[in-house]
Amino acid sequence: MISKSIIGTIIKDQLKEFEGLKDTVPRTVFSKMISYQGSSAVVIKGVRRCGKSTLLKQLITTQHPKDFWYFNFDDERLTGFTSDDFQSLIETLFEIFGKKKYICLDEIQNIPGWELFINRMLRQGYSVFITGSNARLLSRELGTHLTGRHTDIELYPFSFSEYLNAHNIKIPTKGIYSTEEKALLSKHFKKYLVQGGMPEAIVFSNEAILTQVVNDILQRDIVNRYNIRKPLELKTVLKFLITNTANPITYRSIRNNFKIQSANTIQKYIEYAEETYLIFTVRRYEKKLKKFDKNPKKVYCVDNGIITKTSPATHELQGALLENLVALHLKRLGKEFYYYKGRNDVECDFVVPNEKQVLQVCYQLREDNKEREIKSLLEALDLLSVKKGFMLTLDQEDKIVRKNKYIIIQPVWQWLLENDANIQIL
């Protein structure tokens, strides 16, 4: 048991830190949050330091500035906190601040039995907002004990439009760009391509946060939580995954590459990295469900800045960085998407079957690659019986008609801006 006096000290220290969070950039999901009128808990999930607490502060200070409690469970002083301490926490909050309507809880998944506490708060009429950076720990308990009583929001690092807002760049009307606007947007996009969108790295020029995030995920979220016996081995695999963004991976190839005895160990390492939102994998599209899990998956990273900070050869990753931004934005939009590989190693980067979308990413179309890229896109269009597809590049624009199909060649920055309005609460 943790004493009330210690809990009280932590509450006051944390509130001061929370109030000191600098208001940065309005997030795209903010309007969805303030319009939500349900009685379930709102759960904000995402990688460490992507802005979850700041988003929480933006909501509270805008809507309920004097009517909330705040507590962060990601605090070393709370080592040994158990479900038995929740009652002491509530009593201490009452004693310090009196009754409030809104409860804001950061990283509560660290405490076993937290979902029963949240259920009790909901039954008592509180509005509860939760943040968390471990998808499995949140989803398991939410699905078991809070079915129908939670609304999920996944938060990612800044989108390109949020990046522009952080730099006070006005975003033009969709689809209508002057020559000057194109030049300005292209210039900023090339920086975004390399810098990524982690808020502290962008707003406060704190690039050290990129290394710190990876180290914290490695040590605090994986090694400590799952008692990893070979942390250096885990670190090597995570670095390999990040630097191989946009490439297909198999457990066997990684095992052989690093001489790790068990493919099951590799599988666990990848699952842990996905649970903490550091990476995500994309499956190959197959019409037969039984083939889905037999093919290599492609791996992507949650932030381009983390990739460039991890890899010493950024100049060789330009195409992968461009593809990673598209994959990340599809995740941000909540799309269910795959990659396609057909005959003669023909490969299309992204197919979105439910919406009949086909996207191919090519850093620069040249004479020596143009026909191959077009052929890959056309085959994927045939697969989904779609008439129009997109070829996304760094800065090229054009329209091509082949075999009664339309191919829109478009800069990635333009596609990102024109597909930035449909982010929804999950």
C-alpha positions in Angstrom: 0.0 0.0 0.0 1.2 3.5 -0.8 0.5 6.1 1.9 -2.0 9.0 1.2 0.7 11.5 2.0 2.9 10.2 -0.9 -0.1 10.0 -3.2 -0.9 13.6 -2.3 2.6 14.8 -3.1 2.5 13.0 -6.4 -0.9 14.4 -7.3 0.3 18.0 -6.7 3.6 17.5 -8.5 1.9 15.9 -11.5 -0.8 18.6 -11.7 1.9 21.3 -11.8 3.6 19.4 -14.7 0.3 18.9 -16.5 -0.6 22.6 -16.2 2.9 23.4 -17.5 2.5 21.4 -20.7 2.9 23.9 -23.5 -0.1 24.1 -25.8 1.3 23.2 -29.1 -0.8 22.4 -32.2 -4.5 21.6 -32.4 -4.8 18.0 -33.4 -7.1 16.7 -36.1 -8.9 14.4 -33.7 -9.7 17.2 -31.3 -13.0 18.2 -32.9 -14.2 14.6 -32.6 -13.4 14.5 -28.9 -15.2 17.7 -28.0 -18.3 16.6 -30.0 -18.5 13.3 -28.2 -21.5 13.1 -25.9 -21.5 9.5 -24.8 -21.2 8.1 -21.3 -18.3 5.6 -21.9 -14.6 6.1 -21.2 -12.6 7.9 -23.9 -9.3 6.0 -24.4 -6.5 7.9 -26.2 -3.9 5.4 -27.5 -0.5 5.9 -29.2 3.3 5.8 -29.0 5.1 7.5 -26.2 5.5 11.3 -26.6 3.1 11.6 -29.5 1.1 14.2 -27.7 -1.6 12.2 -25.8 -1.2 14.2 -22.5 -1.2 17.5 -24.4 -4.3 16.5 -26.3 -5.9 15.7 -23.0 -4.9 19.1 -21.6 -6.3 20.9 -24.7 -9.6 19.1 -24.2 -9.8 19.8 -20.4 -8.7 23.5 -20.5 -11.0 24.2 -23.4 -14.1 22.4 -22.1 -13.7 21.9 -18.3 -10.9 24.0 -16.9 -11.9 23.8 -13.3 -13.8 20.5 -13.1 -11.2 17.7 -13.4 -8.8 15.4 -11.6 -5.5 14.4 -13.2 -3.2 11.5 -12.4 -0.3 9.9 -14.3 0.6 6.3 -13.4 3.9 6.5 -15.4 5.8 7.7 -12.3 8.6 5.8 -10.6 7.3 6.8 -7.2 4.3 4.6 -7.9 6.3 1.3 -7.9 4.2 -1.1 -5.9 0.9 0.7 -6.6 -1.9 -2.0 -6.8 -5.6 -2.1 -7.3 -6.0 -1.7 -3.5 -4.5 1.8 -3.8 -7.2 3.1 -6.1 -9.5 3.9 -3.2 -6.7 5.9 -1.5 -6.1 7.8 -4.7 -9.8 8.8 -5.0 -10.0 9.8 -1.3 -6.9 11.9 -1.6 -8.2 13.6 -4.8 -11.4 14.4 -2.9 -9.5 15.8 0.1 -7.3 18.1 -2.0 -9.7 19.3 -4.7 -13.2 18.3 -3.7 -15.6 16.5 -6.1 -15.0 16.9 -9.8 -16.8 15.5 -12.8 -13.9 14.6 -15.1 -11.1 12.1 -14.4 -8.0 12.2 -16.6 -5.7 9.2 -16.1 -2.4 8.8 -18.0 -0.8 5.3 -18.6 -3.3 3.5 -16.3 -2.7 0.2 -18.0 0.4 -0.1 -15.8 -1.8 -1.1 -12.9 -3.4 -4.6 -12.9 -7.1 -4.4 -12.2 -7.5 -0.9 -13.5 -10.5 -1.7 -15.7 -12.6 -2.6 -12.6 -11.7 0.8 -11.1 -12.8 2.6 -14.3 -16.0 0.6 -14.4 -16.7 1.8 -10.8 -16.0 5.5 -11.8 -18.3 5.2 -14.8 -21.1 3.7 -12.7 -20.8 6.6 -10.3 -21.3 9.1 -13.1 -17.8 10.4 -13.7 -16.6 11.2 -17.2 -13.3 9.3 -17.7 -10.5 10.0 -20.1 -7.6 7.6 -20.3 -4.3 7.6 -22.2 -2.1 4.6 -22.9 0.9 3.5 -24.9 0.4 -0.3 -24.9 -2.2 -1.5 -27.2 -2.4 -5.1 -25.9 -2.7 -4.2 -22.2 -5.4 -1.7 -23.0 -7.3 -3.7 -25.6 -7.4 -6.9 -23.5 -9.0 -5.4 -20.5 -11.2 -3.0 -22.4 -12.6 -5.9 -24.5 -13.2 -8.0 -21.4 -14.5 -5.6 -18.8 -15.5 -2.4 -20.6 -17.3 -3.8 -23.7 -19.5 -1.1 -25.0 -18.3 1.3 -22.4 -15.2 2.8 -24.1 -14.5 4.9 -27.2 -11.0 4.5 -28.7 -9.0 7.2 -30.3 -5.6 6.4 -31.8 -3.2 9.3 -31.8 -0.1 9.4 -34.1 2.7 11.9 -34.5 1.8 15.1 -36.5 0.3 14.7 -39.9 1.6 16.9 -42.6 -1.2 19.4 -42.0 -0.5 19.5 -38.3 3.2 19.9 -39.1 2.4 22.9 -41.3 0.2 24.4 -38.5 3.2 24.0 -36.1 5.2 26.2 -38.4 2.3 28.7 -38.9 2.0 27.8 -42.6 -1.4 28.4 -44.1 -2.9 25.4 -45.8 -4.5 26.3 -49.2 -7.9 25.2 -50.4 -7.8 21.6 -51.4 -6.7 21.0 -55.0 -6.0 24.7 -55.7 -2.4 25.7 -55.4 -0.5 28.7 -56.8 3.1 28.2 -58.0 4.3 29.9 -54.9 2.2 27.7 -52.6 3.4 24.6 -54.4 7.0 25.6 -53.9 6.4 26.4 -50.2 4.5 23.2 -49.5 7.1 21.1 -51.3 9.9 22.8 -49.3 8.3 22.0 -46.0 7.3 18.5 -47.0 11.0 17.6 -47.8 11.8 18.7 -44.2 8.8 16.7 -42.8 9.9 13.7 -44.8 13.2 13.5 -42.8 12.1 15.1 -39.5 8.9 13.2 -39.0 6.1 14.5 -36.7 7.0 13.9 -33.1 5.6 17.0 -31.4 8.6 17.8 -29.2 11.0 17.3 -32.0 9.1 19.7 -34.3 7.7 22.4 -31.9 10.7 22.6 -29.5 13.5 21.4 -31.9 14.2 18.6 -29.4 15.6 15.8 -31.6 17.0 14.0 -28.6 13.4 12.9 -27.8 13.5 10.6 -30.8 16.3 8.5 -29.3 14.7 8.7 -25.9 11.4 7.4 -27.1 13.0 4.3 -28.6 15.1 3.7 -25.4 12.1 4.2 -23.1 10.0 1.7 -25.2 12.9 -0.8 -25.2 13.7 -0.6 -21.5 10.5 0.4 -19.7 7.7 -1.0 -22.0 9.3 -4.2 -23.2 12.4 -5.3 -21.2 11.0 -4.5 -17.7 7.5 -5.5 -18.4 8.2 -8.8 -20.1 11.4 -9.7 -18.3 13.5 -9.9 -21.5 16.6 -11.9 -20.8 18.6 -10.6 -23.8 18.0 -6.9 -24.0 20.9 -6.3 -26.5 19.4 -8.9 -28.8 16.0 -7.2 -28.6 17.6 -3.8 -29.3 19.4 -5.2 -32.3 16.1 -6.6 -33.7 14.2 -3.3 -33.1 16.9 -1.4 -34.9 16.8 -3.8 -37.8 13.0 -3.4 -38.1 13.2 0.4 -38.0 16.0 0.6 -40.6 14.1 -1.9 -42.8 11.0 0.3 -43.1 8.9 -0.6 -46.1 10.6 -3.9 -46.6 9.1 -7.4 -46.2 10.2 -9.4 -43.2 10.0 -13.0 -42.0 10.8 -14.5 -38.6 13.1 -17.0 -40.3 15.2 -14.3 -42.1 15.7 -12.3 -39.0 16.5 -15.4 -37.0 19.1 -16.4 -39.5 20.5 -12.9 -39.9 21.2 -12.5 -36.1 21.6 -16.2 -35.3 18.8 -16.2 -32.8 17.7 -19.7 -31.9 14.0 -19.4 -31.9 11.7 -17.9 -34.5 9.1 -17.6 -31.7 11.5 -15.2 -30.0 11.5 -13.0 -33.1 7.7 -13.2 -33.2 7.5 -12.0 -29.6 9.9 -9.1 -30.2 7.9 -7.9 -33.2 4.6 -8.2 -31.2 6.0 -6.2 -28.4 7.2 -3.5 -30.8 3.7 -3.3 -32.4 2.0 -3.3 -29.0 3.9 -0.1 -28.0 3.1 1.5 -31.4 6.8 1.7 -32.4 6.1 -0.2 -35.6 3.2 -1.7 -37.4 3.1 -4.5 -40.0 1.1 -4.8 -43.2 0.0 -8.1 -44.7 0.1 -9.1 -48.3 -3.4 -9.1 -50.0 -4.8 -12.4 -50.8 -8.3 -13.3 -51.9 -8.1 -16.6 -50.0 -8.0 -15.9 -46.2 -6.0 -19.0 -45.5 -3.0 -17.6 -47.3 -2.9 -14.3 -45.4 -0.6 -15.3 -42.6 1.7 -17.4 -44.7 3.3 -14.5 -46.6 6.0 -12.1 -45.5 4.7 -8.9 -43.9 6.0 -5.4 -44.6 7.1 -3.4 -41.7 6.7 0.4 -41.1 7.7 2.8 -38.3 5.4 5.2 -36.4 7.6 8.2 -37.2 10.1 9.2 -40.0 12.2 11.1 -37.5 12.8 7.9 -35.5 13.9 6.2 -38.8 16.4 8.9 -39.7 17.7 9.1 -36.2 18.2 5.3 -36.1 19.6 4.7 -39.5 23.1 6.1 -40.5 22.3 6.0 -44.2 19.2 8.3 -44.5 20.1 9.3 -48.1 19.5 5.7 -49.1 16.1 5.6 -47.4 14.3 8.4 -49.3 11.9 6.0 -51.1 11.2 4.1 -47.9 10.6 7.3 -46.0 8.1 8.4 -48.6 6.3 5.1 -48.5 6.3 5.1 -44.7 4.5 8.5 -44.6 1.7 7.1 -46.8 1.4 3.9 -44.7 1.3 6.0 -41.5 -1.4 8.3 -42.9 -3.5 5.3 -43.9 -3.2 4.1 -40.3 -4.1 7.6 -39.1 -7.2 7.5 -41.3 -8.2 4.1 -39.8 -8.0 2.3 -43.2 -7.7 -1.5 -43.6 -5.0 -1.8 -46.2 -2.5 -4.4 -47.6 0.3 -4.6 -50.1 -0.1 -6.6 -53.3 2.5 -8.9 -54.9 1.5 -10.6 -58.2 3.1 -12.4 -61.1 6.8 -11.9 -61.9 7.4 -10.0 -58.7 5.0 -7.3 -59.6 4.3 -5.3 -56.4 1.9 -2.5 -55.5 2.5 -0.8 -52.3 -1.0 -0.3 -51.0 -4.5 -1.6 -51.8 -7.5 -0.7 -49.7 -10.1 -3.3 -50.8 -13.1 -1.9 -48.8 -12.8 1.5 -50.6 -11.4 0.3 -53.9 -8.3 2.3 -53.5 -4.9 1.5 -55.1 -1.8 3.5 -54.3 1.8 3.1 -55.6 4.6 5.1 -54.1 7.7 6.0 -56.2 10.2 8.6 -55.1 10.9 9.6 -58.7 9.5 8.3 -61.9 12.3 7.8 -64.4 12.7 6.2 -67.8 14.2 3.1 -66.3 11.4 2.5 -63.7 8.3 4.2 -65.1 6.9 1.2 -67.0 7.5 -1.2 -64.1 5.7 1.0 -61.7 2.8 1.6 -64.0 2.5 -2.2 -64.7 2.4 -2.9 -61.0 -0.3 -0.4 -60.4 -2.4 -1.6 -63.4 -2.3 -5.2 -62.1 -3.5 -4.1 -58.7 -6.3 -2.1 -60.3 -7.4 -5.2 -62.3 -7.3 -7.2 -59.1 -9.9 -4.9 -57.4 -11.7 -4.0 -60.7 -10.9 -0.3 -60.2 -10.7 2.3 -62.9 -8.5 4.9 -61.2 -5.3 4.6 -59.1 -2.7 7.0 -57.7 1.1 7.1 -58.3 2.5 9.1 -55.4 5.9 10.7 -55.9 8.1 13.3 -54.3 7.1 16.2 -56.5 5.9 15.0 -60.0 2.4 15.6 -61.4 0.7 14.0 -64.4 -2.2 11.9 -65.7 -1.9 8.8 -67.7 -4.5 6.6 -69.4 -3.6 3.0 -69.9 -6.0 0.1 -70.8 -9.0 2.3 -70.0 -7.6 3.1 -66.6 -6.6 6.4 -65.2 -3.4 6.9 -63.2 -3.1 10.1 -61.3 0.5 11.0 -60.7 0.6 13.3 -57.6 3.1 14.5 -55.0 2.7 12.8 -51.6 2.3 16.1 -49.9 -0.8 16.9 -52.0 -2.3 13.5 -51.4 -1.7 13.9 -47.6 -3.4 17.3 -47.5 -6.3 16.2 -49.6 -6.9 13.1 -47.5 -6.7 14.7 -44.0 -10.3 15.3 -43.1 -11.8 11.9 -42.5 -10.0 10.9 -39.3 -12.6 9.3 -37.0 -13.0 8.0 -33.5 -12.7 4.2 -33.8 
